[in-house]
Amino acid sequence: MKLLTFISTVLLAGVCAAFAAPGQHEHPAGDVSKLGQVSFSVSCDPSVQPQFSSAVAMLHSFWFEKASDTFTAVADKDPSCGMAYWGIAMTHYHQIWEARGGRWVVVLRQITPVLPPKTEASTGK
């Protein structure tokens, strides 16, 4: 009887942890202006620089969904901005609580074929 109680307790704890874990990593977006200043220069169209920097601040504040939307908007405005695609991929890379590989690898493989060709501006040559 003690073994059955123990197994039931372990299973119940596992199920509760599985349902609680995703909620721990979703942080609702609030006021972007309260995230602070980010200086992350990129060789994209200068008009998207403020939006890109804001997306980096969101990323570093664990606002993954909002950051992804913002990086996507940057990529829509400047399709040659490779760093926007990097940002989208980074919103799926949760190295603190996920094992290596997994969703990160899948997302990277999905966006890699759509990257525009390199230009002199993006390679620094």
Secondary structure, 3 states (H helix, E strand, C coil): CHHHHHHHHHHHHHHHHHHHHHHHCCCCCCCHHHHCCCCCCCCCCHHHHHHHHHHHHHHHCCCHHHHHHHHHHHHHHCCCCHHHHHHHHHCCCCCCCCCCCCHHHHHHHHHHHHCCCCCHHHHCC
